[in-house]
Amino acid sequence: MRRASPSYQVRYLQRFPLGARDPDIVAEVRSTFGRVLRRGEACLVGDATGAGRPVVDLLEEAGLGPVAVTDTLIH
């Protein structure tokens, strides 16, 4: 018996420009979504692949509770 794969709905997706400072990214995420995240009305997911890992770490330190994901291609 094959189990169904989980399904997720992405309500908002943002990619920050190259060269954006990590603290600026955290400040913008906190300003935009902090209240919603604190109330548990949404889940913040951050790309922890490569250069995204430090940003996810800073989001965690800021108390925003990100879920870290990595993109792995399996052939």
ZAMI-960631 format. One record per residue: residue number from 0; residue in one letter; x, y, z of N, C-alpha, C in turn. Coordinates in pm, 1 decimal, padded with zeros to 6 digits. Example, Ala and Ser with C-alpha at 12.3 -4.5 7.8 and 13.67 -1.06 7.14 Angstrom:
<rec num="0" residuo="A" n_c1="01319.0" n_c2="-00569.0" n_c3="00780.0" ca_c1="01230.0" ca_c2="-00450.0" ca_c3="00780.0" c_c1="01320.0" c_c2="-00330.0" c_c3="00780.0"/>
<rec num="1" residuo="S" n_c1="01285.0" n_c2="-00225.0" n_c3="00708.0" ca_c1="01367.0" ca_c2="-00106.0" ca_c3="00714.0" c_c1="01290.0" c_c2="00003.0" c_c3="00787.0"/>
REM end
This chain:
<rec num="0" residuo="M" n_c1="00083.1" n_c2="-00117.5" n_c3="00000.0" ca_c1="00000.0" ca_c2="00000.0" ca_c3="00000.0" c_c1="00087.9" c_c2="00124.4" c_c3="00000.0"/>
<rec num="1" residuo="R" n_c1="00065.0" n_c2="00213.9" n_c3="-00092.1" ca_c1="00144.5" ca_c2="00335.5" ca_c3="-00105.2" c_c1="00078.1" c_c2="00449.3" c_c3="-00027.7"/>
<rec num="2" residuo="R" n_c1="00158.2" n_c2="00516.9" n_c3="00054.5" ca_c1="00106.2" ca_c2="00629.6" ca_c3="00131.2" c_c1="00104.2" c_c2="00754.8" c_c3="00044.6"/>
<rec num="3" residuo="A" n_c1="00005.4" n_c2="00837.4" n_c3="00067.8" ca_c1="-00004.3" ca_c2="00963.8" ca_c3="-00004.8" c_c1="00106.0" c_c2="01058.6" c_c3="00042.3"/>
<rec num="4" residuo="S" n_c1="00162.2" n_c2="01131.9" n_c3="-00051.4" ca_c1="00263.2" ca_c2="01232.0" ca_c3="-00017.4" c_c1="00195.5" c_c2="01350.4" c_c3="00050.1"/>
<rec num="5" residuo="P" n_c1="00265.1" n_c2="01414.6" n_c3="00143.0" ca_c1="00204.6" ca_c2="01532.0" ca_c3="00206.2" c_c1="00183.4" c_c2="01643.9" c_c3="00105.6"/>
<rec num="6" residuo="S" n_c1="00086.4" n_c2="01725.1" n_c3="00131.2" ca_c1="00054.0" ca_c2="01837.4" ca_c3="00043.6" c_c1="00060.2" c_c2="01965.8" c_c3="00125.6"/>
<rec num="7" residuo="Y" n_c1="00116.6" n_c2="02070.0" n_c3="00066.9" ca_c1="00130.2" ca_c2="02197.6" ca_c3="00136.0" c_c1="00078.4" c_c2="02309.1" c_c3="00046.4"/>
<rec num="8" residuo="Q" n_c1="00024.6" n_c2="02412.1" n_c3="00106.6" ca_c1="-00019.7" ca_c2="02529.2" ca_c3="00032.5" c_c1="00072.4" c_c2="02645.5" c_c3="00066.4"/>
<rec num="9" residuo="V" n_c1="00128.6" n_c2="02707.1" n_c3="-00035.0" ca_c1="00214.6" ca_c2="02823.1" ca_c3="-00015.0" c_c1="00128.6" c_c2="02946.5" c_c3="-00037.7"/>
<rec num="10" residuo="R" n_c1="00112.9" n_c2="03025.7" n_c3="00067.4" ca_c1="00027.6" ca_c2="03144.6" ca_c3="00058.0" c_c1="00106.6" c_c2="03268.1" c_c3="00016.8"/>
<rec num="11" residuo="Y" n_c1="00236.0" n_c2="03266.7" n_c3="00042.6" ca_c1="00319.7" ca_c2="03381.6" ca_c3="00010.4" c_c1="00461.4" c_c2="03331.4" c_c3="-00009.4"/>
<rec num="12" residuo="L" n_c1="00525.3" n_c2="03379.2" n_c3="-00113.9" ca_c1="00662.8" ca_c2="03338.8" ca_c3="-00142.9" c_c1="00740.6" c_c2="03463.7" c_c3="-00178.7"/>
<rec num="13" residuo="Q" n_c1="00855.2" n_c2="03480.7" n_c3="-00116.1" ca_c1="00936.9" ca_c2="03596.4" ca_c3="-00147.8" c_c1="01082.1" c_c2="03555.1" c_c3="-00158.8"/>
<rec num="14" residuo="R" n_c1="01144.8" n_c2="03604.1" n_c3="-00261.9" ca_c1="01288.7" ca_c2="03583.5" ca_c3="-00278.6" c_c1="01354.8" c_c2="03719.8" c_c3="-00268.3"/>
<rec num="15" residuo="F" n_c1="01450.2" n_c2="03731.0" n_c3="-00178.7" ca_c1="01518.8" ca_c2="03857.6" ca_c3="-00158.6" c_c1="01629.9" c_c2="03872.1" c_c3="-00262.0"/>
<rec num="16" residuo="P" n_c1="01661.3" n_c2="03995.3" n_c3="-00300.7" ca_c1="01764.3" ca_c2="04015.9" ca_c3="-00402.8" c_c1="01901.5" c_c2="03971.5" c_c3="-00354.6"/>
<rec num="17" residuo="L" n_c1="01983.5" n_c2="03929.1" n_c3="-00448.5" ca_c1="02121.3" ca_c2="03894.5" ca_c3="-00415.4" c_c1="02188.1" c_c2="04014.7" c_c3="-00351.5"/>
<rec num="18" residuo="G" n_c1="02264.8" n_c2="03990.1" n_c3="-00250.8" ca_c1="02334.8" ca_c2="04097.2" ca_c3="-00182.3" c_c1="02256.3" c_c2="04158.1" c_c3="-00067.5"/>
<rec num="19" residuo="A" n_c1="02130.2" n_c2="04116.7" n_c3="-00049.8" ca_c1="02052.9" ca_c2="04167.5" ca_c3="00063.3" c_c1="02121.0" c_c2="04124.0" c_c3="00192.5"/>
<rec num="20" residuo="R" n_c1="02129.4" n_c2="04213.7" n_c3="00286.7" ca_c1="02194.3" ca_c2="04182.9" ca_c3="00414.5" c_c1="02102.7" c_c2="04094.5" c_c3="00497.9"/>
<rec num="21" residuo="D" n_c1="02161.4" n_c2="03991.9" n_c3="00558.6" ca_c1="02083.2" ca_c2="03897.8" ca_c3="00638.8" c_c1="02001.0" c_c2="03966.5" c_c3="00747.7"/>
<rec num="22" residuo="P" n_c1="02058.4" n_c2="04060.5" n_c3="00824.4" ca_c1="01977.2" ca_c2="04127.8" ca_c3="00927.2" c_c1="01858.6" c_c2="04205.0" c_c3="00868.2"/>
<rec num="23" residuo="D" n_c1="01875.6" n_c2="04259.2" n_c3="00747.5" ca_c1="01765.8" ca_c2="04331.3" ca_c3="00682.2" c_c1="01653.8" c_c2="04234.9" c_c3="00643.3"/>
<rec num="24" residuo="I" n_c1="01691.3" n_c2="04116.0" n_c3="00600.1" ca_c1="01591.9" ca_c2="04014.7" ca_c3="00564.5" c_c1="01510.8" c_c2="03976.1" c_c3="00688.2"/>
<rec num="25" residuo="V" n_c1="01580.1" n_c2="03951.5" n_c3="00798.0" ca_c1="01512.6" ca_c2="03913.2" ca_c3="00922.7" c_c1="01420.1" c_c2="04025.7" c_c3="00968.5"/>
<rec num="26" residuo="A" n_c1="01466.3" n_c2="04149.6" n_c3="00961.2" ca_c1="01384.2" ca_c2="04263.4" ca_c3="01003.4" c_c1="01258.5" c_c2="04274.2" c_c3="00917.8"/>
<rec num="27" residuo="E" n_c1="01270.2" n_c2="04253.4" n_c3="00789.3" ca_c1="01152.8" ca_c2="04262.2" ca_c3="00701.0" c_c1="01054.1" c_c2="04148.9" c_c3="00728.5"/>
<rec num="28" residuo="V" n_c1="01106.5" n_c2="04027.8" n_c3="00747.6" ca_c1="01018.4" ca_c2="03914.6" ca_c3="00778.4" c_c1="00947.5" c_c2="03939.1" c_c3="00911.5"/>
<rec num="29" residuo="R" n_c1="01020.0" n_c2="03985.4" n_c3="01011.1" ca_c1="00960.1" ca_c2="04013.4" ca_c3="01142.4" c_c1="00852.2" c_c2="04120.4" c_c3="01129.8"/>
<rec num="30" residuo="S" n_c1="00880.8" n_c2="04226.0" n_c3="01055.2" ca_c1="00785.8" ca_c2="04335.3" ca_c3="01039.0" c_c1="00659.8" c_c2="04289.8" c_c3="00965.6"/>
<rec num="31" residuo="T" n_c1="00677.9" n_c2="04208.2" n_c3="00864.3" ca_c1="00565.6" ca_c2="04165.6" ca_c3="00780.9" c_c1="00483.3" c_c2="04055.3" c_c3="00844.9"/>
<rec num="32" residuo="F" n_c1="00550.1" n_c2="03956.9" n_c3="00907.0" ca_c1="00479.9" ca_c2="03836.6" ca_c3="00951.8" c_c1="00489.9" c_c2="03807.0" c_c3="01100.8"/>
<rec num="33" residuo="G" n_c1="00563.7" n_c2="03886.2" n_c3="01176.0" ca_c1="00587.4" ca_c2="03855.7" ca_c3="01315.9" c_c1="00461.8" c_c2="03828.4" c_c3="01396.4"/>
<rec num="34" residuo="R" n_c1="00362.5" n_c2="03914.7" n_c3="01383.7" ca_c1="00239.3" ca_c2="03898.2" ca_c3="01461.7" c_c1="00166.3" c_c2="03769.6" c_c3="01424.4"/>
<rec num="35" residuo="V" n_c1="00158.0" n_c2="03740.3" n_c3="01297.0" ca_c1="00089.8" ca_c2="03618.8" ca_c3="01249.7" c_c1="00163.9" c_c2="03494.5" c_c3="01297.8"/>
<rec num="36" residuo="L" n_c1="00296.3" n_c2="03498.4" n_c3="01294.6" ca_c1="00375.2" ca_c2="03384.0" ca_c3="01338.0" c_c1="00362.2" c_c2="03362.2" c_c3="01488.2"/>
<rec num="37" residuo="R" n_c1="00364.4" n_c2="03469.5" n_c3="01565.6" ca_c1="00351.5" ca_c2="03457.2" ca_c3="01711.4" c_c1="00216.9" c_c2="03398.7" c_c3="01752.0"/>
<rec num="38" residuo="R" n_c1="00113.3" n_c2="03429.2" n_c3="01675.0" ca_c1="-00020.3" ca_c2="03376.3" ca_c3="01705.7" c_c1="-00038.7" c_c2="03234.5" c_c3="01653.4"/>
<rec num="39" residuo="G" n_c1="00059.2" n_c2="03182.2" n_c3="01581.6" ca_c1="00050.1" ca_c2="03046.3" ca_c3="01529.3" c_c1="-00044.4" c_c2="03032.7" c_c3="01411.7"/>
<rec num="40" residuo="E" n_c1="-00069.3" n_c2="03141.7" n_c3="01341.0" ca_c1="-00161.7" ca_c2="03140.5" ca_c3="01228.0" c_c1="-00093.6" c_c2="03103.4" c_c3="01096.9"/>
<rec num="41" residuo="A" n_c1="00036.8" n_c2="03089.9" n_c3="01100.1" ca_c1="00111.2" ca_c2="03056.3" ca_c3="00979.3" c_c1="00239.8" c_c2="02985.7" c_c3="01019.8"/>
<rec num="42" residuo="C" n_c1="00305.1" n_c2="02928.8" n_c3="00922.9" ca_c1="00431.8" ca_c2="02860.5" ca_c3="00943.7" c_c1="00534.0" c_c2="02924.1" c_c3="00849.5"/>
<rec num="43" residuo="L" n_c1="00645.5" n_c2="02966.1" n_c3="00902.9" ca_c1="00752.3" ca_c2="03025.7" ca_c3="00823.3" c_c1="00847.9" c_c2="02915.4" c_c3="00780.3"/>
<rec num="44" residuo="V" n_c1="00871.2" n_c2="02905.8" n_c3="00651.5" ca_c1="00962.6" ca_c2="02806.2" ca_c3="00596.7" c_c1="01077.7" c_c2="02880.4" c_c3="00530.8"/>
<rec num="45" residuo="G" n_c1="01199.9" n_c2="02841.4" n_c3="00564.1" ca_c1="01317.4" ca_c2="02905.8" ca_c3="00507.0" c_c1="01406.3" c_c2="02806.3" c_c3="00436.1"/>
<rec num="46" residuo="D" n_c1="01464.2" n_c2="02850.0" n_c3="00325.0" ca_c1="01555.7" ca_c2="02766.4" ca_c3="00248.7" c_c1="01690.1" c_c2="02761.5" c_c3="00320.3"/>
<rec num="47" residuo="A" n_c1="01723.3" n_c2="02646.5" n_c3="00374.0" ca_c1="01848.5" ca_c2="02629.8" ca_c3="00447.1" c_c1="01957.3" c_c2="02568.6" c_c3="00360.0"/>
<rec num="48" residuo="T" n_c1="01939.5" n_c2="02576.0" n_c3="00229.6" ca_c1="02039.3" ca_c2="02525.2" ca_c3="00137.0" c_c1="02147.7" c_c2="02630.9" c_c3="00118.6"/>
<rec num="49" residuo="G" n_c1="02271.5" n_c2="02593.7" n_c3="00136.9" ca_c1="02384.0" ca_c2="02683.9" ca_c3="00110.5" c_c1="02379.1" c_c2="02812.7" c_c3="00189.6"/>
<rec num="50" residuo="A" n_c1="02377.3" n_c2="02925.6" n_c3="00116.3" ca_c1="02383.2" ca_c2="03058.0" ca_c3="00178.6" c_c1="02257.2" c_c2="03091.9" c_c3="00257.6"/>
<rec num="51" residuo="G" n_c1="02149.7" n_c2="03015.6" n_c3="00241.9" ca_c1="02026.6" ca_c2="03041.2" ca_c3="00316.4" c_c1="02033.3" c_c2="02996.7" c_c3="00461.0"/>
<rec num="52" residuo="R" n_c1="02125.0" n_c2="02907.8" n_c3="00493.4" ca_c1="02133.3" ca_c2="02855.7" ca_c3="00629.8" c_c1="02153.7" c_c2="02964.8" c_c3="00734.4"/>
<rec num="53" residuo="P" n_c1="02245.9" n_c2="03061.2" n_c3="00712.8" ca_c1="02263.7" ca_c2="03165.9" ca_c3="00813.7" c_c1="02137.3" c_c2="03250.0" c_c3="00835.2"/>
<rec num="54" residuo="V" n_c1="02060.9" n_c2="03271.3" n_c3="00730.2" ca_c1="01937.2" ca_c2="03348.6" ca_c3="00743.7" c_c1="01836.9" c_c2="03270.4" c_c3="00828.2"/>
<rec num="55" residuo="V" n_c1="01824.5" n_c2="03141.3" n_c3="00802.2" ca_c1="01734.3" ca_c2="03058.0" ca_c3="00881.8" c_c1="01778.6" c_c2="03059.2" c_c3="01028.4"/>
<rec num="56" residuo="D" n_c1="01907.8" n_c2="03054.1" n_c3="01052.5" ca_c1="01958.3" ca_c2="03060.4" ca_c3="01189.6" c_c1="01920.0" c_c2="03193.1" c_c3="01256.1"/>
<rec num="57" residuo="L" n_c1="01932.9" n_c2="03303.8" n_c3="01183.5" ca_c1="01897.0" ca_c2="03434.9" ca_c3="01238.4" c_c1="01746.1" c_c2="03445.4" c_c3="01262.5"/>
<rec num="58" residuo="L" n_c1="01665.9" n_c2="03386.3" n_c3="01174.2" ca_c1="01521.0" ca_c2="03385.2" ca_c3="01194.4" c_c1="01485.3" c_c2="03308.2" c_c3="01321.5"/>
<rec num="59" residuo="E" n_c1="01557.4" n_c2="03199.5" n_c3="01344.8" ca_c1="01536.8" ca_c2="03121.3" ca_c3="01467.1" c_c1="01575.5" c_c2="03204.0" c_c3="01590.0"/>
<rec num="60" residuo="E" n_c1="01690.4" n_c2="03269.4" n_c3="01584.6" ca_c1="01736.2" ca_c2="03352.4" ca_c3="01696.1" c_c1="01637.9" c_c2="03466.3" c_c3="01724.8"/>
<rec num="61" residuo="A" n_c1="01569.7" n_c2="03513.5" n_c3="01620.3" ca_c1="01473.1" ca_c2="03623.1" ca_c3="01635.6" c_c1="01339.6" c_c2="03574.2" c_c3="01690.9"/>
<rec num="62" residuo="G" n_c1="01329.9" n_c2="03443.5" n_c3="01715.3" ca_c1="01207.5" ca_c2="03388.1" ca_c3="01771.9" c_c1="01095.3" c_c2="03368.4" c_c3="01673.3"/>
<rec num="63" residuo="L" n_c1="01128.0" n_c2="03361.9" n_c3="01543.9" ca_c1="01025.0" ca_c2="03348.2" ca_c3="01441.4" c_c1="00994.4" c_c2="03202.5" c_c3="01407.1"/>
<rec num="64" residuo="G" n_c1="01066.7" n_c2="03109.7" n_c3="01465.2" ca_c1="01036.1" ca_c2="02967.4" ca_c3="01452.1" c_c1="01029.7" c_c2="02912.6" c_c3="01310.9"/>
<rec num="65" residuo="P" n_c1="01130.9" n_c2="02938.3" n_c3="01228.0" ca_c1="01124.7" ca_c2="02887.7" ca_c3="01091.0" c_c1="01141.2" c_c2="02735.7" c_c3="01084.2"/>
<rec num="66" residuo="V" n_c1="01082.2" n_c2="02678.2" n_c3="00981.6" ca_c1="01105.9" ca_c2="02538.8" ca_c3="00947.7" c_c1="01211.8" c_c2="02542.1" c_c3="00838.5"/>
<rec num="67" residuo="A" n_c1="01326.1" n_c2="02480.7" n_c3="00862.8" ca_c1="01435.7" ca_c2="02481.0" ca_c3="00766.5" c_c1="01416.9" c_c2="02367.3" c_c3="00667.0"/>
<rec num="68" residuo="V" n_c1="01421.3" n_c2="02400.3" n_c3="00539.3" ca_c1="01413.0" ca_c2="02299.2" ca_c3="00434.9" c_c1="01535.5" c_c2="02308.9" c_c3="00345.5"/>
<rec num="69" residuo="T" n_c1="01572.3" n_c2="02196.7" n_c3="00288.1" ca_c1="01681.4" ca_c2="02195.5" ca_c3="00190.4" c_c1="01629.5" c_c2="02134.9" c_c3="00061.8"/>
<rec num="70" residuo="D" n_c1="01680.8" n_c2="02182.4" n_c3="-00047.5" ca_c1="01640.6" ca_c2="02134.2" ca_c3="-00177.9" c_c1="01744.4" c_c2="02034.6" c_c3="-00226.3"/>
<rec num="71" residuo="T" n_c1="01705.3" n_c2="01908.4" n_c3="-00234.7" ca_c1="01796.1" ca_c2="01804.0" ca_c3="-00277.8" c_c1="01735.2" c_c2="01733.9" c_c3="-00397.9"/>
<rec num="72" residuo="L" n_c1="01809.3" n_c2="01727.7" n_c3="-00505.3" ca_c1="01761.8" ca_c2="01661.3" ca_c3="-00626.5" c_c1="01816.5" c_c2="01520.0" c_c3="-00627.9"/>
<rec num="73" residuo="I" n_c1="01727.7" n_c2="01425.7" n_c3="-00633.5" ca_c1="01766.5" ca_c2="01284.4" ca_c3="-00638.8" c_c1="01731.7" c_c2="01231.6" c_c3="-00777.0"/>
<rec num="74" residuo="H" n_c1="01831.0" n_c2="01174.7" n_c3="-00841.4" ca_c1="01808.8" ca_c2="01120.1" ca_c3="-00976.4" c_c1="01764.8" c_c2="00976.7" c_c3="-00970.5"/>
REM end
